[in-house]
């Protein structure tokens, strides 16, 4: 007698027919594992009385998990936390994934590997084999994985973040301390100063918008290629007019486009300049800029666009409003608790090593007065929940989280301040924009002669202490 289970043919005797449903379940639960062991002959023959399927399955599993390559994998020190990240990515509906993972590993193999490690400490190999047959405690095993790996995973992600930031900026830790301090002080000043009044200008026509943008390109002495790119954006309908934010984005087919707010006012014009510069620096994927400096040219030319409008005779308040908008964005970043938490953790990790649950509990406890202090059990749960939240954030949002806006605003301000001594600043910025994918932080600091700015300011700050 025989039965076909997907591509596997099972041959059995009449007296084994009563066990067929159970055997079929085992095969379907471990289909890839069994199929991989059968080779070209996709047949299992248990028709002889002395041949028992349970024994056959046991030796398939034992042979697989005794394989030298599998065992090397199982005892890699980051093995479990990488499995945890992979499970999170599959279980949660992340809109974006910023961390490398292994989508090629099948769900069956993923859950089997986790179960192997679970039963290694919570049972035996025989228990593992029995589990694979029915896979009925998967949620229990996932909870065990989460409890055992959440803090290891958070520290692993901090390490990736720190290495990534240091790779893009050798003196990251010196810079981040100063930059956050700089914008925190600036944020306080922004709160105290009177905001520029919002001025309502009549919308300008598409023709006027075009004329103004061509004049701007002429004002900065942009290369002909930039004019061609702008014309191409319009001709290929890559410039999309609709209500909402102005942004440069990549569509589902990988094509870069610019979404432009439907109201053609002067502030949208400056926003468009920002996104157009993004398009110039991002349109060639193979020259994609390092994330730390991807906002630098856009913020610089956004400020130049505001100056251009005032030279054209529009009120000076435009510059103030553009500056206010940028300051507001940076104020939000430096005062956002999550931003401060992540960078405090990065610096702590660098100086002291791993962040333990006790560290987070102590931080959370400091938020309560003596009368409202939560119990230790409650604090532990809050710390774990917060850790889970931070892990989700790292996986989905990436590892810089706003620092590039602070860093690049600072760079743009320093470069703008050099114009009186250097009349080639805009020409250099055009070159940087065209070659941003081949430009490093160090290149920019050297090109504009601002390589000592951050270090000197940071040194002064340390001396004051």
N, C-alpha and C positions, 0 to 999 in steps of 0.2 A: 504494500500500500504506500502511497506517496501523496504529499501535499506541497503546493508551491506557496512560499512565504516571501513575497517580493521576488528577488532573484535567487533565493535559496530554495533548493529542493530538499524536503525532508522525507526520508524513507523509513517506514516503521512497520511493525507487525500488528496483527489484528488485536492482540491482547494489550497493546500499548495505546489503543485508540482512545481510551478513557482519559489519558494524560495529555492528549493533543492540545487542548485549549491552554493548559498550563505551559506546555513547551512552546507553543506559538507566542504567548505573552513574553516569555524569557527571550526568545529570538528577536521579537520586535523591540523590546527594551534595550537590547544590546546588538542591534542589527549590524552596525558598522564594525564593531569589535569582532563579531563572529565572521562576517563576510571577509574581513581582512585576513583572517587566519585560514580561510578555506582555499585561498589562491584561485587558480583557474577552475578547479573542480568545485563548483558551488553546490555541493551535495553533502548532506549529513545523513549517514545510514545508521539507524539504531534498531534495525529490524531483527538483529540477532539477540536472543534473550540475554546473553552476557554483556551486551552493550547497553549502558545506561546513559540517558541524556544528561542527567545531573553530573555524572562523572566527567562526561565530555566537556560540559560547560566549565566545570571546576578547573580542568587542565588548560583550557583555552585562556581563562583569566590568569591562572598562575604563570603560564608561559609568557603572557603579555607583560605582566607586572614584574617579572624577573629579568626582562630585557634590559641590557646595560644602558641603552639610551633613555628609556623610560625612567630608570632609577636615578640617572644623573639629573633628569628633570625634576623628579620628585623631591630631591634633597638640595636643590638650589635654594639659597637663603631667602630669595625674594619670590619663590614659587607661589606660596599661598596668597600673598598680597596681590600678586599679578592676577591670580585666578579671581580674587575678590573684586578687583577693578573690572575684570572682564564680565563677571556676573552682574555687577551694578550697571554697566553699559547696556547689557541685554535686558535688564529688568526695568530700567527707568527710561522714560521718554525724553532723553536729552535732545534739545534742539541743535546742539553742536557738541562735538567731541574734540577736545584740544590735546589729548594725550595719546601716545602710541598704544595700540592694543592689538589683539590677534583675532580678527574676525574670521579667519580661516579655520580655527579650531571649532569642531562641531559641538552642539549643545550636549550631545550624548557623551562625548569624551570629556568635556568640561565638567559635567556633573560627576562623572566616574572618578576623575582625578581628585576632586574635592572630597568625594566619599571615601576614597582610599586613605587620605590623610586623616579624615575624621575617625575612621575605624582603627587606624593605627594607634590612636590615643584613647578611643572610647569603645574598644572591642577587640576583635581579632580579624585575621584574614578571612576565616570562614564566615564571620559575620558580614564582612564586605561582600563576599560572593553571594550570600543569601540576599543582601540588600539589592544587588544588581538585578536580581531576578524580578523584583516587584517595584523597586524604587519608590517606596511608600512613605519615606520619612525625609524627603528632600528639603522641606521647610525647616525641620529641626537641624539638619546639617548646615543649611544656609545661615541660620541664627548662630550656630557654633562658629562658623567662619567669620561672621560679622563681629562677634564678641572678641574673637582672638586676633583679628587682623585690622580693626579700624584704626588703632593708634599707630601700628606699624605702617599702615597705608598712608596715614596723614604725614608721618615723618618721611616716608619715601617720596611723597609728592613735594614736600618742602625741599628735599634734597634736589629733586629734578628742577624745581623752580629756581633755587639758588644757583645751581650750576648753569642753568640757561641764562639767567640774568648776568652772571659773572662772565659768561662766554661773550655776551654782547657788549658788556661794559666791565673791563678789568677791575675798575675801582668802584663797583656797584655799591658795596656796603658803605663806603665813604660818601658816595654821591647821594644815596637814598636818605641817609640821616640828615644831610644838609638840605636836600630838595624838599623833604617833608616839612622840616623846620621853616624853610624859606616860605613855602606856600601857606603854612599854618599862620605865620605872621602876616602874610599878605591877605589871607582870608579875614583876619581880624580888622585890618585896615579897610578892606572892601565893605565890611559890615558897617563900619563907622562913617565911611564917606557917602555923600549923597549920590544916588544912582543917576546916570544920565537919563534925561526924560525920553520916553518913547515917542518918536515923532512919526505920525502917519503921513507917508508920501503916497501920491497917486501911483497906481501901477503904471509901468511903462510898457509899451507894446513890444512884441517879439522883435520887430525891426529895430526899435531903439535899444533893446537888450543886446542884440547882435552888434550894433554899432558901438555900444559902450564896451562890450567885451573885446572887440577888435582893437579899439583904442587902448584898452588896458594892455593887451598883448604888445602893442606898439610902444606903450609907455615903459614896459619892462624890457623892451628890445628882445622879445621872445623869438626863438628860431622859427623859420617858415614851417618846420615840421609841426609845431604846436598849432599853427593856424590850420594846417591840413587836417590835423587830428580833430579839431573843433568842427570843421566842415564835415568830416567823415562821421562824427557822432550824430550830426543832424541828418545827413543823407541816409545813413544806415538805420535811422530811427533808434539809436542807442541812447538818445537823450529823451527821457520820458517825463512828460508834464502831468503831474497829478497832485491832488491835495495831500499834504503830509510833509514828512521831513525830506530835506535834500541830502542825498547820499550817493556814494559810489559803491556799487555792489556787483557781485558775480551771480549770474542767473544759473538755472539748473543745467544749462549746457556749457557752463564754464566761461561764458562771455561777459566781460565787464561792461557795465552800463552806468549811466548817471540818472538818478531820479531827481527831478527838479520841482520844487514847490511851485504850484500853479500861479501864485501871485508874483508877478515880476516887480517886486519892490527892491530898493537899494540894499536891504539887508540880505535878501535872497541872493542878490548879485554877489555879495561877499562870500556867502555860503557856497555858491556855485564855484567861485574861484578856488575855494578850499578843496572841493570835491574834484574839480578838473585837474588840479595838481596831483591828487591821489591817482586819478586815471592815468596820467602821464607816467607816474612812477610804478604803477601796478599792472598796467595792461599786458606786459610781457611776464608771464608766470615764472619763467626761468630766471628773471631778474627781480624776483619778489624781495622787497626790502625786509631787513631785520625789524622785528616788531617794535623794538625800543626806539627806533628813529623814523618809523613810518609816518608819524604825524608832523615831523619837523618842517619839511618844505611847505606843507599845506597851511600850517599855522603862520609861518613866515609870510607867505603870499596873501593869506587872508588879511593880515595887518597892512600889507602894502596896498591891497585893493581898497581898504578903507581910506588910506592916505590919498590914493589916486582920485577917489570920489570928491574929497575935499579940494584937491587941486582943480578939479573940474568945476568947482563953484558950489558944490553941495555943502551943507552946514558941517562944521567940525564935530558936531555931536555924533556923527556916524562913527568916527574913530572911538569915541567914548563908549558908544553902545556895543561895538564889536569887542572892545576890551572888556567891558562889563560881562558880556556873554561868555567870553573865554575865562574870565576870573570866576564867574559863577560855576562854570563846569569844574574848574580846579578846586574851588571851595567845596563843592559837593564831594569830590574825590577825597580830599584830605580830612574832611569831617565825617565821612561815612565810616561807622564803627567797624564794618567788615574789612575795609581797606587797612585801617590801623591795626586791627587784630592780625591780619595776614603778615604785614610787614614787621610787626613786633615779634611774631613767631619765627619769621625768617631770620631776623637778627639774633633772637635767642638761640635758635637751632645752630647758627654759625658759631656763636660764642660758647655755648654750653652743651651742644649735642641734642639728643632726642628730647622731644616734648612728651612728658608722661601725663596720664589722666590727672594726677595730683596737681600738676602745674595749672591745668585748665580749671580745676575745681577751686584752687586758691584765687585765680583771677575772677571767677564768677562769684565767689563768696564776698569779694571786696565790693561788689555792687550793692550789697545788702547792709542795712544797719543791724545792730545787735538784736533788736526786737523782731526783725523780720527774717533773720538768717534761716535758710532752709535746712532740713535734716541732711545728714551725710548721704543717705540713700537718694534723696531728691537731688542733691548736688551731683552725685555720680551720674544719675540719669541725664541731668542737664548738660554735663560735660560730654557724655557720649553722644547726645543728640546734636550738640553744637559741632562736635568732631565730624559726625555724619554730614551735617550741612556744609562744612568747610570742604570735605572730600568731594561732595557733589559740585560745589562751586569750582574747585580746581579742575575737575574733569570737564565741565561744560564751558566755563568762561575763560580758561587759559591761565597763564602763570604771571602775567604782568598786571592785569586788573587796574588800569588807569594810570599806572606809573609813567607810561610812555607820554601821556598828555602833560603831566607835570614836567617831566624831563625835557620834552620837546618845546614846551612853552618857554622854559628857562633858556634853552639853547637859542630859540628864535629871538628872545629879548636881548641876549648877549650879542648876537650877530647884528641885530638892528642897531644896537648902540655903537657898533664899529664903523658905521657908514661914513661918519665925518672923517675918519682916518683912512678909509679904504673905499674908493669909488667903484671898485669892481665887485662889491658884495652881491648885487643882484645877478651879475654875470656868473659868479661862482655858484649862486643858489640854483640857477638854471641848469648848470652842469651837474650839481648834486642831484637835482630832481630827475634828470635824464639817466643818471647812473646810480640811483639809490640802492638798487639791488647788489651793487658791487662796492658799496661804501660802508665803512664801519664807524662807530662812535669816535674812535681814535682819529680816523681820517678827517672827520668834521671838526673836531677840536683843533687839530693841527692846521687844516686849511684856513680856518678863520682866526687863528692865533688866540684861541681861548682855552688852550689845553691846561692852563694853570688856574683857571677861574674857580672851578669847584674845589680843587685841592686847597687853594689858598683860603677860601671862605671857610671850608671845613676845619682847617688848621686854626684859624682865628677863633672859631666857635669852641674848639677844644681848649685853646689857651685861656679863654674867658672862664672856663670851668675851674 
